[in-house]
Amino acid sequence: MSLQRRTMGRGRIIAAVSAIVIVIGCILPWFRAGSAESGIPPVEGNALAGVGILTFLAALGVLALVALPFAAGERPVSFDRWWAYALLALIAGAGIVLRVIGIEAEIGTFEAFLPDRAPGLWLSAAGTVGVAVGAAEIRGEQPGR
């Protein structure tokens, strides 16, 4: 048994921080429509309703994937590759796109997605791009690709 710590690498750090950003973004509002001044009751929601949950679950998957090599010990982990991070980024992106389409069909306007009304959506989108950048970094640091 060795007491040496494994190094995480830049790509995995980027992916982990981006996944944390996605989790925070999933809790914040993804849309807000109506107001008391306009006479329309305000409606808002986040990623945890509907297919937006895919984005949240993909972020948790990225965090688990980053932690997996440390939990496995000295044995190499076959899933700890760039394509696993890229697949989770695609799943997160699909969750965002499908949730936005569903909300737009429900509300009928894209004004509910402005950054001041939907900070969580924009944070989650930025985090998804960050996970994809992390996957690209991991691909670049692996000798076998």
FIRONU-732972 format. One record per residue (C-alpha): residue number from 1; x, y, z; residue in three letters. Coordinates in steps of 0.02 Angstrom, whole numbers, plus 50000, padded with zeros to 5 digits. Layout:
<atoms>
ATOM     n       u       v       w   res
ATOM   NUM       X       Y       Z   ALA
...
</atoms>
This chain:
<atoms>
ATOM     n       u       v       w   res
ATOM     1   50000   50000   50000   MET
ATOM     2   50066   50169   49951   SER
ATOM     3   50041   50334   50039   LEU
ATOM     4   50068   50435   49882   GLN
ATOM     5   49922   50542   49828   ARG
ATOM     6   49857   50529   49651   ARG
ATOM     7   49861   50686   49548   THR
ATOM     8   49697   50743   49476   MET
ATOM     9   49754   50838   49324   GLY
ATOM    10   49691   51001   49253   ARG
ATOM    11   49549   50925   49151   GLY
ATOM    12   49473   50834   49299   ARG
ATOM    13   49485   50991   49407   ILE
ATOM    14   49396   51091   49271   ILE
ATOM    15   49262   50956   49256   ALA
ATOM    16   49236   50946   49445   ALA
ATOM    17   49221   51134   49469   VAL
ATOM    18   49104   51145   49319   SER
ATOM    19   48996   51005   49391   ALA
ATOM    20   48981   51101   49554   ILE
ATOM    21   48927   51254   49454   VAL
ATOM    22   48795   51147   49367   ILE
ATOM    23   48728   51083   49533   VAL
ATOM    24   48712   51261   49599   ILE
ATOM    25   48632   51315   49435   GLY
ATOM    26   48505   51174   49445   CYS
ATOM    27   48444   51236   49613   ILE
ATOM    28   48426   51418   49557   LEU
ATOM    29   48277   51471   49449   PRO
ATOM    30   48282   51418   49266   TRP
ATOM    31   48139   51530   49214   PHE
ATOM    32   48028   51664   49285   ARG
ATOM    33   47871   51728   49200   ALA
ATOM    34   47738   51850   49254   GLY
ATOM    35   47741   51978   49393   SER
ATOM    36   47623   52062   49515   ALA
ATOM    37   47632   52224   49415   GLU
ATOM    38   47575   52143   49252   SER
ATOM    39   47428   52056   49335   GLY
ATOM    40   47494   51884   49286   ILE
ATOM    41   47537   51774   49434   PRO
ATOM    42   47725   51744   49442   PRO
ATOM    43   47783   51570   49393   VAL
ATOM    44   47958   51504   49410   GLU
ATOM    45   48046   51337   49410   GLY
ATOM    46   48215   51254   49411   ASN
ATOM    47   48299   51102   49335   ALA
ATOM    48   48232   50980   49462   LEU
ATOM    49   48062   50974   49376   ALA
ATOM    50   48044   50880   49212   GLY
ATOM    51   48187   50825   49102   VAL
ATOM    52   48302   50958   49175   GLY
ATOM    53   48343   50828   49306   ILE
ATOM    54   48457   50750   49174   LEU
ATOM    55   48572   50899   49193   THR
ATOM    56   48577   50879   49382   PHE
ATOM    57   48609   50691   49370   LEU
ATOM    58   48746   50716   49240   ALA
ATOM    59   48833   50839   49356   ALA
ATOM    60   48825   50713   49498   LEU
ATOM    61   48894   50583   49376   GLY
ATOM    62   49043   50695   49337   VAL
ATOM    63   49080   50716   49522   LEU
ATOM    64   49069   50528   49548   ALA
ATOM    65   49181   50498   49398   LEU
ATOM    66   49312   50618   49467   VAL
ATOM    67   49308   50530   49636   ALA
ATOM    68   49307   50353   49564   LEU
ATOM    69   49496   50332   49538   PRO
ATOM    70   49528   50383   49718   PHE
ATOM    71   49401   50258   49782   ALA
ATOM    72   49468   50117   49673   ALA
ATOM    73   49643   50122   49749   GLY
ATOM    74   49788   50066   49643   GLU
ATOM    75   49684   49980   49508   ARG
ATOM    76   49652   50081   49349   PRO
ATOM    77   49471   50126   49315   VAL
ATOM    78   49410   50092   49138   SER
ATOM    79   49275   50228   49143   PHE
ATOM    80   49395   50366   49191   ASP
ATOM    81   49421   50422   49011   ARG
ATOM    82   49385   50580   48913   TRP
ATOM    83   49236   50503   48822   TRP
ATOM    84   49144   50471   48986   ALA
ATOM    85   49158   50656   49031   TYR
ATOM    86   49105   50705   48855   ALA
ATOM    87   48954   50589   48864   LEU
ATOM    88   48901   50666   49030   LEU
ATOM    89   48920   50840   48955   ALA
ATOM    90   48807   50787   48811   LEU
ATOM    91   48677   50720   48932   ILE
ATOM    92   48683   50882   49031   ALA
ATOM    93   48664   50983   48872   GLY
ATOM    94   48518   50876   48815   ALA
ATOM    95   48433   50905   48983   GLY
ATOM    96   48453   51093   48962   ILE
ATOM    97   48388   51095   48784   VAL
ATOM    98   48239   50982   48820   LEU
ATOM    99   48191   51079   48977   ARG
ATOM   100   48200   51245   48884   VAL
ATOM   101   48091   51176   48743   ILE
ATOM   102   47965   51112   48870   GLY
ATOM   103   47959   51276   48966   ILE
ATOM   104   47943   51377   48805   GLU
ATOM   105   47798   51268   48748   ALA
ATOM   106   47714   51294   48917   GLU
ATOM   107   47742   51481   48934   ILE
ATOM   108   47752   51531   48751   GLY
ATOM   109   47891   51660   48766   THR
ATOM   110   48079   51662   48774   PHE
ATOM   111   48080   51817   48886   GLU
ATOM   112   48071   51701   49037   ALA
ATOM   113   48249   51643   48996   PHE
ATOM   114   48335   51812   49007   LEU
ATOM   115   48488   51805   49122   PRO
ATOM   116   48406   51911   49258   ASP
ATOM   117   48254   51795   49260   ARG
ATOM   118   48344   51628   49237   ALA
ATOM   119   48514   51633   49322   PRO
ATOM   120   48514   51446   49353   GLY
ATOM   121   48490   51405   49170   LEU
ATOM   122   48638   51512   49119   TRP
ATOM   123   48749   51445   49259   LEU
ATOM   124   48705   51266   49211   SER
ATOM   125   48742   51302   49028   ALA
ATOM   126   48911   51377   49074   ALA
ATOM   127   48949   51227   49184   GLY
ATOM   128   48904   51108   49043   THR
ATOM   129   49026   51196   48928   VAL
ATOM   130   49155   51183   49067   GLY
ATOM   131   49131   50995   49080   VAL
ATOM   132   49157   50982   48891   ALA
ATOM   133   49316   51086   48905   VAL
ATOM   134   49373   50971   49046   GLY
ATOM   135   49341   50819   48934   ALA
ATOM   136   49447   50899   48797   ALA
ATOM   137   49587   50932   48923   GLU
ATOM   138   49580   50751   48983   ILE
ATOM   139   49591   50691   48802   ARG
ATOM   140   49745   50799   48778   GLY
ATOM   141   49833   50733   48932   GLU
ATOM   142   49808   50548   48898   GLN
ATOM   143   49949   50470   48798   PRO
ATOM   144   49844   50330   48719   GLY
ATOM   145   49692   50435   48674   ARG
</atoms>
